[in-house]
Amino acid sequence: MADKITASELKSKKDDFVIIDVRELDELASGKVDGSVHMPLGLAIRNAKKKQIEDLRDKKICTYCGTGYRGNIAADELNKEGFSAVTLDGGYPSWDSN
């Protein structure tokens, strides 16, 4: 299980992270974290395994989704591939309500 970061922590440290939204395209209508990169879960995992996001290897990554479940999977898989990733606790709803 990946480490978690709260919405308030992420908001105060936002510039320190590359933020990846792992939700599906149809979920983006509810809003997104400003400056986040959209990369659905399956694509994020494939990109990490195929070494297609090596430019992010030396950066801190925060993943998020609609509930926290997929964000955790993404962060866990990225960490297994040698990245430094955490997930937004509670997903986008926690960001939107904070």
N, CA, C and O atoms as a Tinker XYZ file with bonds, in Angstrom:
   392  protein
     1  N      0.842000   -1.182000    0.000000    73     2
     2  CA     0.000000    0.000000    0.000000    64     1     3
     3  C      0.891000    1.249000    0.000000    63     2     4     5
     4  O      1.848000    1.341000    0.768000    81     3
     5  N      0.567000    2.184000   -0.853000    73     3     6
     6  CA     1.355000    3.410000   -0.991000    64     5     7
     7  C      1.076000    4.370000    0.159000    63     6     8     9
     8  O      0.002000    4.342000    0.760000    81     7
     9  N      2.048000    5.210000    0.452000    73     7    10
    10  CA     1.836000    6.266000    1.440000    64     9    11
    11  C      0.784000    7.234000    0.925000    63    10    12    13
    12  O      0.616000    7.410000   -0.282000    81    11
    13  N      0.076000    7.862000    1.863000    73    11    14
    14  CA    -0.989000    8.804000    1.505000    64    13    15
    15  C     -0.601000   10.212000    1.925000    63    14    16    17
    16  O      0.184000   10.410000    2.852000    81    15
    17  N     -1.170000   11.186000    1.222000    73    15    18
    18  CA    -1.019000   12.584000    1.568000    64    17    19
    19  C     -2.423000   13.183000    1.629000    63    18    20    21
    20  O     -3.268000   12.872000    0.791000    81    19
    21  N     -2.670000   14.033000    2.608000    73    19    22
    22  CA    -3.993000   14.653000    2.710000    64    21    23
    23  C     -4.110000   15.790000    1.706000    63    22    24    25
    24  O     -3.110000   16.285000    1.187000    81    23
    25  N     -5.331000   16.188000    1.446000    73    23    26
    26  CA    -5.566000   17.298000    0.518000    64    25    27
    27  C     -4.914000   18.576000    1.025000    63    26    28    29
    28  O     -4.323000   19.318000    0.241000    81    27
    29  N     -5.009000   18.845000    2.316000    73    27    30
    30  CA    -4.407000   20.079000    2.840000    64    29    31
    31  C     -2.890000   20.036000    2.744000    63    30    32    33
    32  O     -2.265000   21.055000    2.451000    81    31
    33  N     -2.281000   18.873000    2.985000    73    31    34
    34  CA    -0.825000   18.739000    2.827000    64    33    35
    35  C     -0.422000   18.958000    1.371000    63    34    36    37
    36  O      0.538000   19.672000    1.081000    81    35
    37  N     -1.168000   18.333000    0.464000    73    35    38
    38  CA    -0.840000   18.463000   -0.953000    64    37    39
    39  C     -1.004000   19.901000   -1.419000    63    38    40    41
    40  O     -0.187000   20.396000   -2.195000    81    39
    41  N     -2.041000   20.572000   -0.958000    73    39    42
    42  CA    -2.241000   21.967000   -1.361000    64    41    43
    43  C     -1.075000   22.839000   -0.915000    63    42    44    45
    44  O     -0.689000   23.763000   -1.631000    81    43
    45  N     -0.514000   22.564000    0.245000    73    43    46
    46  CA     0.601000   23.382000    0.724000    64    45    47
    47  C      1.928000   23.004000    0.075000    63    46    48    49
    48  O      2.871000   23.795000    0.097000    81    47
    49  N      2.014000   21.800000   -0.504000    73    47    50
    50  CA     3.256000   21.322000   -1.120000    64    49    51
    51  C      3.084000   21.028000   -2.605000    63    50    52    53
    52  O      3.911000   20.339000   -3.202000    81    51
    53  N      2.025000   21.540000   -3.198000    73    51    54
    54  CA     1.642000   21.186000   -4.569000    64    53    55
    55  C      2.781000   21.351000   -5.574000    63    54    56    57
    56  O      2.935000   20.527000   -6.476000    81    55
    57  N      3.568000   22.397000   -5.426000    73    55    58
    58  CA     4.650000   22.649000   -6.381000    64    57    59
    59  C      5.787000   21.632000   -6.281000    63    58    60    61
    60  O      6.647000   21.575000   -7.159000    81    59
    61  N      5.792000   20.839000   -5.225000    73    59    62
    62  CA     6.833000   19.827000   -5.045000    64    61    63
    63  C      6.515000   18.524000   -5.772000    63    62    64    65
    64  O      7.359000   17.630000   -5.839000    81    63
    65  N      5.301000   18.409000   -6.317000    73    63    66
    66  CA     4.843000   17.148000   -6.895000    64    65    67
    67  C      4.444000   17.275000   -8.361000    63    66    68    69
    68  O      4.001000   18.330000   -8.814000    81    67
    69  N      4.611000   16.178000   -9.088000    73    67    70
    70  CA     3.924000   15.972000  -10.355000    64    69    71
    71  C      2.652000   15.233000   -9.961000    63    70    72    73
    72  O      2.717000   14.155000   -9.371000    81    71
    73  N      1.506000   15.802000  -10.283000    73    71    74
    74  CA     0.231000   15.226000   -9.857000    64    73    75
    75  C     -0.416000   14.526000  -11.050000    63    74    76    77
    76  O     -0.649000   15.137000  -12.092000    81    75
    77  N     -0.700000   13.247000  -10.880000    73    75    78
    78  CA    -1.262000   12.433000  -11.961000    64    77    79
    79  C     -2.682000   12.006000  -11.600000    63    78    80    81
    80  O     -2.914000   11.369000  -10.572000    81    79
    81  N     -3.618000   12.368000  -12.457000    73    79    82
    82  CA    -5.031000   12.004000  -12.335000    64    81    83
    83  C     -5.226000   10.689000  -13.079000    63    82    84    85
    84  O     -5.132000   10.653000  -14.305000    81    83
    85  N     -5.497000    9.608000  -12.351000    73    83    86
    86  CA    -5.614000    8.294000  -12.983000    64    85    87
    87  C     -7.062000    7.890000  -13.270000    63    86    88    89
    88  O     -7.338000    6.728000  -13.568000    81    87
    89  N     -7.987000    8.854000  -13.179000    73    87    90
    90  CA    -9.386000    8.563000  -13.494000    64    89    91
    91  C     -9.560000    8.396000  -15.006000    63    90    92    93
    92  O     -8.692000    8.773000  -15.793000    81    91
    93  N    -10.692000    7.828000  -15.383000    73    91    94
    94  CA   -11.033000    7.697000  -16.795000    64    93    95
    95  C    -11.540000    9.037000  -17.319000    63    94    96    97
    96  O    -11.960000    9.896000  -16.544000    81    95
    97  N    -11.498000    9.209000  -18.624000    73    95    98
    98  CA   -11.853000   10.468000  -19.268000    64    97    99
    99  C    -13.242000   10.961000  -18.871000    63    98   100   101
   100  O    -13.433000   12.154000  -18.635000    81    99
   101  N    -14.202000   10.057000  -18.797000    73    99   102
   102  CA   -15.571000   10.477000  -18.480000    64   101   103
   103  C    -15.735000   10.964000  -17.039000    63   102   104   105
   104  O    -16.772000   11.537000  -16.703000    81   103
   105  N    -14.752000   10.751000  -16.196000    73   103   106
   106  CA   -14.820000   11.205000  -14.807000    64   105   107
   107  C    -14.307000   12.636000  -14.624000    63   106   108   109
   108  O    -14.494000   13.228000  -13.561000    81   107
   109  N    -13.672000   13.185000  -15.635000    73   107   110
   110  CA   -13.044000   14.496000  -15.498000    64   109   111
   111  C    -14.043000   15.641000  -15.426000    63   110   112   113
   112  O    -13.681000   16.745000  -15.021000    81   111
   113  N    -15.282000   15.403000  -15.807000    73   111   114
   114  CA   -16.297000   16.457000  -15.782000    64   113   115
   115  C    -16.547000   16.980000  -14.370000    63   114   116   117
   116  O    -17.016000   18.107000  -14.205000    81   115
   117  N    -16.242000   16.183000  -13.359000    73   115   118
   118  CA   -16.459000   16.619000  -11.977000    64   117   119
   119  C    -15.390000   17.598000  -11.503000    63   118   120   121
   120  O    -15.501000   18.164000  -10.415000    81   119
   121  N    -14.355000   17.799000  -12.318000    73   119   122
   122  CA   -13.278000   18.718000  -11.970000    64   121   123
   123  C    -11.955000   17.989000  -11.873000    63   122   124   125
   124  O    -11.894000   16.764000  -11.984000    81   123
   125  N    -10.890000   18.758000  -11.664000    73   123   126
   126  CA    -9.567000   18.159000  -11.531000    64   125   127
   127  C     -8.675000   19.078000  -10.719000    63   126   128   129
   128  O     -8.991000   20.251000  -10.517000    81   127
   129  N     -7.576000   18.545000  -10.263000    73   127   130
   130  CA    -6.580000   19.335000   -9.555000    64   129   131
   131  C     -5.850000   20.177000  -10.599000    63   130   132   133
   132  O     -5.312000   19.638000  -11.567000    81   131
   133  N     -5.830000   21.493000  -10.406000    73   131   134
   134  CA    -5.139000   22.368000  -11.355000    64   133   135
   135  C     -3.690000   21.927000  -11.520000    63   134   136   137
   136  O     -2.984000   21.684000  -10.542000    81   135
   137  N     -3.263000   21.829000  -12.767000    73   135   138
   138  CA    -1.888000   21.451000  -13.064000    64   137   139
   139  C     -1.637000   19.959000  -13.105000    63   138   140   141
   140  O     -0.516000   19.526000  -13.372000    81   139
   141  N     -2.671000   19.163000  -12.844000    73   139   142
   142  CA    -2.477000   17.712000  -12.878000    64   141   143
   143  C     -2.415000   17.213000  -14.317000    63   142   144   145
   144  O     -2.918000   17.849000  -15.243000    81   143
   145  N     -1.784000   16.058000  -14.471000    73   143   146
   146  CA    -1.655000   15.393000  -15.762000    64   145   147
   147  C     -2.645000   14.236000  -15.776000    63   146   148   149
   148  O     -2.680000   13.441000  -14.837000    81   147
   149  N     -3.452000   14.133000  -16.836000    73   147   150
   150  CA    -4.403000   13.025000  -16.930000    64   149   151
   151  C     -3.716000   11.819000  -17.556000    63   150   152   153
   152  O     -3.229000   11.891000  -18.685000    81   151
   153  N     -3.677000   10.713000  -16.821000    73   151   154
   154  CA    -3.091000    9.472000  -17.304000    64   153   155
   155  C     -3.858000    8.328000  -16.638000    63   154   156   157
   156  O     -3.517000    7.931000  -15.524000    81   155
   157  N     -4.890000    7.789000  -17.303000    73   155   158
   158  CA    -5.691000    6.729000  -16.690000    64   157   159
   159  C     -4.823000    5.606000  -16.108000    63   158   160   161
   160  O     -3.704000    5.372000  -16.566000    81   159
   161  N     -5.345000    4.933000  -15.114000    73   159   162
   162  CA    -4.595000    3.932000  -14.358000    64   161   163
   163  C     -3.815000    2.957000  -15.237000    63   162   164   165
   164  O     -2.607000    2.795000  -15.063000    81   163
   165  N     -4.491000    2.313000  -16.171000    73   163   166
   166  CA    -3.815000    1.330000  -17.019000    64   165   167
   167  C     -2.667000    1.934000  -17.800000    63   166   168   169
   168  O     -1.610000    1.317000  -17.933000    81   167
   169  N     -2.865000    3.125000  -18.313000    73   167   170
   170  CA    -1.819000    3.806000  -19.072000    64   169   171
   171  C     -0.650000    4.178000  -18.169000    63   170   172   173
   172  O      0.507000    4.043000  -18.569000    81   171
   173  N     -0.933000    4.641000  -16.970000    73   171   174
   174  CA     0.134000    5.006000  -16.035000    64   173   175
   175  C      1.017000    3.798000  -15.720000    63   174   176   177
   176  O      2.243000    3.905000  -15.694000    81   175
   177  N      0.386000    2.657000  -15.484000    73   175   178
   178  CA     1.151000    1.447000  -15.180000    64   177   179
   179  C      1.963000    1.007000  -16.392000    63   178   180   181
   180  O      3.144000    0.682000  -16.264000    81   179
   181  N      1.334000    0.994000  -17.570000    73   179   182
   182  CA     2.061000    0.611000  -18.790000    64   181   183
   183  C      3.234000    1.550000  -19.043000    63   182   184   185
   184  O      4.340000    1.102000  -19.347000    81   183
   185  N      2.993000    2.850000  -18.919000    73   183   186
   186  CA     4.060000    3.822000  -19.164000    64   185   187
   187  C      5.237000    3.611000  -18.221000    63   186   188   189
   188  O      6.391000    3.730000  -18.634000    81   187
   189  N      4.957000    3.301000  -16.967000    73   187   190
   190  CA     6.037000    3.060000  -16.004000    64   189   191
   191  C      6.803000    1.793000  -16.363000    63   190   192   193
   192  O      8.034000    1.791000  -16.359000    81   191
   193  N      6.092000    0.723000  -16.670000    73   191   194
   194  CA     6.740000   -0.551000  -16.987000    64   193   195
   195  C      7.522000   -0.490000  -18.294000    63   194   196   197
   196  O      8.551000   -1.152000  -18.431000    81   195
   197  N      7.044000    0.299000  -19.255000    73   195   198
   198  CA     7.715000    0.408000  -20.555000    64   197   199
   199  C      8.729000    1.543000  -20.590000    63   198   200   201
   200  O      9.255000    1.885000  -21.649000    81   199
   201  N      9.000000    2.128000  -19.419000    73   199   202
   202  CA    10.013000    3.193000  -19.294000    64   201   203
   203  C      9.680000    4.416000  -20.140000    63   202   204   205
   204  O     10.580000    5.070000  -20.668000    81   203
   205  N      8.384000    4.729000  -20.272000    73   203   206
   206  CA     7.969000    5.868000  -21.092000    64   205   207
   207  C      7.753000    7.145000  -20.292000    63   206   208   209
   208  O      7.399000    8.181000  -20.855000    81   207
   209  N      7.965000    7.075000  -18.982000    73   207   210
   210  CA     7.843000    8.286000  -18.159000    64   209   211
   211  C      9.102000    8.467000  -17.305000    63   210   212   213
   212  O      9.033000    8.916000  -16.161000    81   211
   213  N     10.234000    8.115000  -17.875000    73   211   214
   214  CA    11.503000    8.197000  -17.151000    64   213   215
   215  C     11.825000    9.614000  -16.695000    63   214   216   217
   216  O     12.561000    9.799000  -15.725000    81   215
   217  N     11.281000   10.622000  -17.387000    73   215   218
   218  CA    11.528000   12.007000  -16.984000    64   217   219
   219  C     10.924000   12.316000  -15.612000    63   218   220   221
   220  O     11.243000   13.343000  -15.015000    81   219
   221  N     10.061000   11.442000  -15.113000    73   219   222
   222  CA     9.451000   11.637000  -13.795000    64   221   223
   223  C     10.175000   10.872000  -12.690000    63   222   224   225
   224  O      9.813000   10.983000  -11.519000    81   223
   225  N     11.182000   10.107000  -13.053000    73   223   226
   226  CA    11.848000    9.236000  -12.084000    64   225   227
   227  C     12.442000   10.002000  -10.902000    63   226   228   229
   228  O     12.408000    9.506000   -9.776000    81   227
   229  N     12.977000   11.182000  -11.129000    73   227   230
   230  CA    13.617000   11.951000  -10.057000    64   229   231
   231  C     12.675000   12.954000   -9.406000    63   230   232   233
   232  O     13.117000   13.822000   -8.655000    81   231
   233  N     11.386000   12.841000   -9.688000    73   231   234
   234  CA    10.404000   13.774000   -9.133000    64   233   235
   235  C      9.488000   13.048000   -8.155000    63   234   236   237
   236  O      9.323000   11.830000   -8.231000    81   235
   237  N      8.899000   13.800000   -7.244000    73   235   238
   238  CA     7.885000   13.233000   -6.355000    64   237   239
   239  C      6.557000   13.244000   -7.113000    63   238   240   241
   240  O      6.197000   14.241000   -7.739000    81   239
   241  N      5.845000   12.141000   -7.050000    73   239   242
   242  CA     4.583000   11.979000   -7.767000    64   241   243
   243  C      3.454000   11.800000   -6.760000    63   242   244   245
   244  O      3.606000   11.113000   -5.749000    81   243
   245  N      2.327000   12.425000   -7.051000    73   243   246
   246  CA     1.102000   12.181000   -6.286000    64   245   247
   247  C      0.024000   11.751000   -7.271000    63   246   248   249
   248  O     -0.254000   12.454000   -8.242000    81   247
   249  N     -0.576000   10.606000   -7.021000    73   247   250
   250  CA    -1.652000   10.106000   -7.874000    64   249   251
   251  C     -2.992000   10.323000   -7.175000    63   250   252   253
   252  O     -3.071000   10.367000   -5.947000    81   251
   253  N     -4.032000   10.456000   -7.977000    73   251   254
   254  CA    -5.378000   10.520000   -7.397000    64   253   255
   255  C     -6.406000   10.000000   -8.380000    63   254   256   257
   256  O     -6.173000    9.940000   -9.587000    81   255
   257  N     -7.565000    9.622000   -7.823000    73   255   258
   258  CA    -8.683000    9.123000   -8.625000    64   257   259
   259  C     -9.973000    9.631000   -7.995000    63   258   260   261
   260  O     -9.972000   10.666000   -7.329000    81   259
   261  N    -11.057000    8.923000   -8.198000    73   259   262
   262  CA   -12.342000    9.364000   -7.679000    64   261   263
   263  C    -12.607000    8.998000   -6.229000    63   262   264   265
   264  O    -13.441000    9.625000   -5.576000    81   263
   265  N    -11.907000    7.992000   -5.717000    73   263   266
   266  CA   -12.151000    7.551000   -4.336000    64   265   267
   267  C    -10.875000    7.301000   -3.541000    63   266   268   269
   268  O    -10.902000    7.307000   -2.310000    81   267
   269  N     -9.779000    7.086000   -4.218000    73   267   270
   270  CA    -8.520000    6.746000   -3.565000    64   269   271
   271  C     -8.038000    5.355000   -3.915000    63   270   272   273
   272  O     -6.852000    5.057000   -3.768000    81   271
   273  N     -8.941000    4.492000   -4.377000    73   271   274
   274  CA    -8.588000    3.102000   -4.673000    64   273   275
   275  C     -7.598000    2.992000   -5.838000    63   274   276   277
   276  O     -6.524000    2.410000   -5.688000    81   275
   277  N     -7.959000    3.546000   -6.986000    73   275   278
   278  CA    -7.077000    3.466000   -8.158000    64   277   279
   279  C     -5.823000    4.308000   -7.969000    63   278   280   281
   280  O     -4.747000    3.952000   -8.447000    81   279
   281  N     -5.971000    5.423000   -7.270000    73   279   282
   282  CA    -4.797000    6.249000   -6.979000    64   281   283
   283  C     -3.765000    5.471000   -6.182000    63   282   284   285
   284  O     -2.565000    5.588000   -6.429000    81   283
   285  N     -4.233000    4.674000   -5.224000    73   283   286
   286  CA    -3.338000    3.846000   -4.427000    64   285   287
   287  C     -2.669000    2.777000   -5.286000    63   286   288   289
   288  O     -1.468000    2.535000   -5.162000    81   287
   289  N     -3.444000    2.142000   -6.151000    73   287   290
   290  CA    -2.871000    1.129000   -7.047000    64   289   291
   291  C     -1.792000    1.763000   -7.918000    63   290   292   293
   292  O     -0.705000    1.204000   -8.066000    81   291
   293  N     -2.084000    2.921000   -8.491000    73   291   294
   294  CA    -1.118000    3.592000   -9.360000    64   293   295
   295  C      0.159000    3.933000   -8.602000    63   294   296   297
   296  O      1.257000    3.656000   -9.084000    81   295
   297  N      0.025000    4.529000   -7.424000    73   295   298
   298  CA     1.208000    4.898000   -6.639000    64   297   299
   299  C      2.008000    3.658000   -6.258000    63   298   300   301
   300  O      3.237000    3.671000   -6.321000    81   299
   301  N      1.330000    2.597000   -5.869000    73   299   302
   302  CA     2.004000    1.356000   -5.499000    64   301   303
   303  C      2.784000    0.790000   -6.683000    63   302   304   305
   304  O      3.939000    0.392000   -6.534000    81   303
   305  N      2.160000    0.752000   -7.851000    73   303   306
   306  CA     2.835000    0.232000   -9.046000    64   305   307
   307  C      4.010000    1.123000   -9.459000    63   306   308   309
   308  O      5.064000    0.622000   -9.849000    81   307
   309  N      3.828000    2.437000   -9.374000    73   307   310
   310  CA     4.932000    3.348000   -9.691000    64   309   311
   311  C      6.099000    3.127000   -8.731000    63   310   312   313
   312  O      7.255000    3.107000   -9.155000    81   311
   313  N      5.806000    2.963000   -7.455000    73   311   314
   314  CA     6.865000    2.706000   -6.473000    64   313   315
   315  C      7.597000    1.405000   -6.773000    63   314   316   317
   316  O      8.818000    1.338000   -6.627000    81   315
   317  N      6.870000    0.368000   -7.192000    73   315   318
   318  CA     7.499000   -0.909000   -7.552000    64   317   319
   319  C      8.459000   -0.745000   -8.719000    63   318   320   321
   320  O      9.431000   -1.490000   -8.840000    81   319
   321  N      8.184000    0.235000   -9.580000    73   319   322
   322  CA     9.041000    0.494000  -10.742000    64   321   323
   323  C     10.158000    1.493000  -10.425000    63   322   324   325
   324  O     10.894000    1.906000  -11.321000    81   323
   325  N     10.283000    1.878000   -9.157000    73   323   326
   326  CA    11.388000    2.737000   -8.747000    64   325   327
   327  C     11.087000    4.220000   -8.675000    63   326   328   329
   328  O     11.995000    5.027000   -8.474000    81   327
   329  N      9.820000    4.595000   -8.837000    73   327   330
   330  CA     9.434000    5.998000   -8.712000    64   329   331
   331  C      9.148000    6.307000   -7.245000    63   330   332   333
   332  O      9.058000    5.403000   -6.414000    81   331
   333  N      9.008000    7.579000   -6.944000    73   331   334
   334  CA     8.665000    8.019000   -5.591000    64   333   335
   335  C      7.250000    8.584000   -5.633000    63   334   336   337
   336  O      7.047000    9.740000   -6.005000    81   335
   337  N      6.271000    7.764000   -5.251000    73   335   338
   338  CA     4.868000    8.156000   -5.409000    64   337   339
   339  C      4.074000    7.988000   -4.117000    63   338   340   341
   340  O      4.286000    7.058000   -3.339000    81   339
   341  N      3.160000    8.919000   -3.924000    73   339   342
   342  CA     2.161000    8.858000   -2.849000    64   341   343
   343  C      0.801000    9.017000   -3.510000    63   342   344   345
   344  O      0.713000    9.338000   -4.695000    81   343
   345  N     -0.248000    8.793000   -2.750000    73   343   346
   346  CA    -1.591000    8.965000   -3.292000    64   345   347
   347  C     -2.385000    9.948000   -2.438000    63   346   348   349
   348  O     -2.176000   10.049000   -1.229000    81   347
   349  N     -3.286000   10.657000   -3.075000    73   347   350
   350  CA    -4.138000   11.613000   -2.377000    64   349   351
   351  C     -5.190000   10.853000   -1.580000    63   350   352   353
   352  O     -6.033000   10.164000   -2.155000    81   351
   353  N     -5.141000   10.978000   -0.271000    73   351   354
   354  CA    -6.082000   10.288000    0.609000    64   353   355
   355  C     -7.509000   10.760000    0.323000    63   354   356   357
   356  O     -7.808000   11.949000    0.431000    81   355
   357  N     -8.382000    9.826000   -0.042000    73   355   358
   358  CA    -9.775000   10.165000   -0.336000    64   357   359
   359  C    -10.035000   10.567000   -1.772000    63   358   360   361
   360  O    -11.179000   10.837000   -2.137000    81   359
   361  N     -8.997000   10.614000   -2.597000    73   359   362
   362  CA    -9.167000   10.944000   -4.006000    64   361   363
   363  C     -9.623000   12.370000   -4.250000    63   362   364   365
   364  O     -9.532000   13.226000   -3.370000    81   363
   365  N    -10.114000   12.615000   -5.458000    73   363   366
   366  CA   -10.511000   13.969000   -5.838000    64   365   367
   367  C    -11.565000   14.579000   -4.916000    63   366   368   369
   368  O    -11.486000   15.776000   -4.643000    81   367
   369  N    -12.543000   13.825000   -4.424000    73   367   370
   370  CA   -13.528000   14.446000   -3.532000    64   369   371
   371  C    -12.896000   15.135000   -2.315000    63   370   372   373
   372  O    -13.398000   16.162000   -1.859000    81   371
   373  N    -11.806000   14.581000   -1.792000    73   371   374
   374  CA   -11.157000   15.218000   -0.643000    64   373   375
   375  C    -10.516000   16.538000   -1.052000    63   374   376   377
   376  O    -10.493000   17.488000   -0.270000    81   375
   377  N     -9.998000   16.599000   -2.271000    73   375   378
   378  CA    -9.410000   17.840000   -2.785000    64   377   379
   379  C    -10.496000   18.886000   -2.985000    63   378   380   381
   380  O    -10.347000   20.043000   -2.593000    81   379
   381  N    -11.579000   18.460000   -3.596000    73   379   382
   382  CA   -12.672000   19.368000   -3.947000    64   381   383
   383  C    -13.360000   19.935000   -2.707000    63   382   384   385
   384  O    -13.841000   21.068000   -2.733000    81   383
   385  N    -13.413000   19.167000   -1.630000    73   383   386
   386  CA   -14.116000   19.619000   -0.426000    64   385   387
   387  C    -13.211000   20.361000    0.550000    63   386   388   389
   388  O    -13.692000   20.936000    1.527000    81   387
   389  N    -11.920000   20.352000    0.296000    73   387   390
   390  CA   -10.970000   20.956000    1.229000    64   389   391
   391  C    -10.720000   22.409000    0.900000    63   390   392
   392  O     -9.943000   23.073000    1.586000    81   391
